[in-house]
Amino acid sequence: MAQLVVRNLENSVKARLQRRARRNGRSMEEEVRDILRAAVHKEERKSEFGLGTELAALFADVGLDEPIQELRGFEIKPPTFEE
């Protein structure tokens, strides 16, 4: 396993990490590991799929007979609100 040393960390940040670790019932070292894992996982997940893929996954179980078609190549017309 790799080791990481963080220098020049502000005392206020260290104190907040200690409080957060205490609140979560773990050591400060384990708390930092968890924060780093979550940050990397979030970044990986963010770049893994686009918005359209995410939306399609949300509505995948709606029960449609046909898949929702993509709307590529259509001219986008702004709505008009005047009568």
C-alpha positions in Angstrom: 0.0 0.0 0.0 1.1 3.5 -0.8 1.7 6.2 1.8 1.0 9.9 1.4 2.5 12.8 3.5 0.6 16.1 3.5 2.7 19.1 4.6 1.7 22.6 5.4 -1.8 21.7 6.3 -3.5 24.5 8.2 -4.2 23.8 11.8 -7.9 24.7 11.3 -8.2 22.1 8.6 -6.6 19.5 10.8 -8.9 20.3 13.7 -11.9 20.0 11.4 -10.7 16.7 10.1 -10.3 15.5 13.7 -13.8 16.5 14.6 -15.2 14.9 11.5 -13.3 11.7 12.3 -14.6 11.7 15.8 -18.1 12.2 14.6 -17.8 9.2 12.3 -16.2 7.0 14.9 -12.9 6.5 13.1 -9.3 7.7 13.2 -8.3 10.8 11.4 -6.1 8.7 9.1 -9.1 6.6 8.1 -11.3 9.7 7.7 -8.8 11.2 5.2 -8.6 7.8 3.3 -12.4 7.8 3.1 -12.5 11.4 1.8 -9.9 10.7 -0.8 -11.7 7.5 -2.0 -15.0 9.4 -2.3 -13.3 12.2 -4.2 -11.7 9.9 -6.7 -14.9 7.8 -7.1 -17.0 10.9 -7.7 -14.6 12.2 -10.3 -14.5 8.8 -12.1 -18.3 8.6 -12.0 -18.6 12.1 -13.3 -16.5 11.5 -16.4 -17.9 8.0 -17.0 -21.3 9.0 -18.4 -22.8 12.1 -20.0 -26.0 13.7 -18.9 -28.1 12.0 -21.6 -26.9 8.6 -20.5 -27.7 9.4 -16.9 -31.2 10.6 -17.8 -31.9 7.6 -20.0 -30.8 5.3 -17.1 -33.2 7.1 -14.7 -36.2 6.4 -17.0 -35.1 3.0 -18.2 -37.8 1.2 -16.2 -40.8 3.3 -17.3 -42.2 0.5 -19.5 -42.1 2.1 -22.9 -42.5 -0.2 -25.9 -39.7 1.6 -27.8 -36.5 3.1 -26.6 -36.4 6.9 -26.4 -34.8 8.3 -29.6 -32.0 10.8 -29.6 -32.7 14.2 -31.0 -29.5 14.9 -32.8 -29.5 17.1 -35.9 -32.7 18.9 -35.1 -32.9 22.7 -35.1 -33.5 24.1 -31.7 -36.3 26.7 -31.6 -36.7 28.8 -28.5 -40.3 28.9 -27.1 -42.5 31.9 -27.7 -44.6 33.1 -24.8 -46.6 35.7 -26.7 -50.1 34.9 -27.7 
